[in-house]
Amino acid sequence: MTLMSVSENLSLIQEKIDAVAAGAERASDDVQLVAVSKKQPEGRIQEALGAGHRTFGENRVQEAQERWGALRATYTDLKLHLIGPLQTNKAGDAVALFDVIETVDREKLARILGKEMEKQSRALPCFIQVNTGDEEQKAGISLDALDGFYVFCTKECGLNIIGLMCIPPINEEPERHFKLLAARAKALGLKHLSMGMSGDFERAISCGATYVRVGTGVFGARSKA
Ligand SMILES: *Cc1c(COP(=O)(O)O)cnc(C)c1O
């Protein structure tokens, strides 16, 4: 394992993002790096903040509250993305803490998020998570139900859906899923695509990603706990 600092990793990944974006004739600020900080030690987060990085992804509401609740006061320009499954009883907390919700994936959740956003006067940008691999254990709306669910989220719940998000099946070529997600977003007139992680973010950008979610590539290995 190479021992690079978090700031070196951030520069390296940003260089790669810029290169792929340029190759695809896209502006490099068209692609945002979400540094996935879940289960990472505090020191590494501080390093990323010190390097000027402000966009982070967390997959659990409570862990994110503990980590970012206080830091928000210092770093007022933080952008926190929720990238993990959201339980309806945590929806209020999630709306209060996060800036972007990437995992809207079922009607009950969409309805509660809509109510909470109205109550808190926080109309957060949201992504619909799509289960492109039709995996039983994985979160995300099915491809078949996507168009109807989009209408439900926007018309019934008043959610500001800006794009689609997916996590391709672990043992498959991710490109097929990235392309599928891009096609579905285009058909719905949605501008944003959250796809690509440490192992495949460059391929995701080639397929149109506007947000890539990179954890270990930025921070190194996560603690197992
Ligand atoms: C953990 C996680 C990531 C980051 O994965 P890495 O392989 O560490 O880059 C991206 N997206 C989601 C939804 C995750 O839960």
The ligand as an SDF file (V2000), in Angstrom:
LIG
                    3D

 15 15  0  0  0  0  0  0  0  0999 V2000
  -18.4870    3.6810    0.9770 C   0  0  0  0  0  0  0  0  0  0  0  0
  -19.1720    4.1720   -0.2290 C   0  0  0  0  0  0  0  0  0  0  0  0
  -18.4510    4.7650   -1.2830 C   0  0  0  0  0  0  0  0  0  0  0  0
  -16.9420    4.8870   -1.3160 C   0  0  0  0  0  0  0  0  0  0  0  0
  -16.3460    3.6520   -1.6110 O   0  0  0  0  0  0  0  0  0  0  0  0
  -14.7810    3.5480   -1.8880 P   0  0  0  0  0  0  0  0  0  0  0  0
  -14.6360    2.2450   -2.5760 O   0  0  0  0  0  0  0  0  0  0  0  0
  -14.1050    3.5830   -0.5760 O   0  0  0  0  0  0  0  0  0  0  0  0
  -14.3880    4.6770   -2.7470 O   0  0  0  0  0  0  0  0  0  0  0  0
  -19.1750    5.2550   -2.3600 C   0  0  0  0  0  0  0  0  0  0  0  0
  -20.5230    5.1810   -2.4030 N   0  0  0  0  0  0  0  0  0  0  0  0
  -21.2390    4.6270   -1.4110 C   0  0  0  0  0  0  0  0  0  0  0  0
  -22.7130    4.5770   -1.5180 C   0  0  0  0  0  0  0  0  0  0  0  0
  -20.5940    4.0930   -0.3020 C   0  0  0  0  0  0  0  0  0  0  0  0
  -21.3250    3.5500    0.6850 O   0  0  0  0  0  0  0  0  0  0  0  0
  1  2  1  0
  2  3  1  0
  2 14  2  0
  3  4  1  0
  3 10  2  0
  4  5  1  0
  5  6  1  0
  6  7  2  0
  6  8  1  0
  6  9  1  0
 10 11  1  0
 11 12  2  0
 12 13  1  0
 12 14  1  0
 14 15  1  0
M  END
$$$$
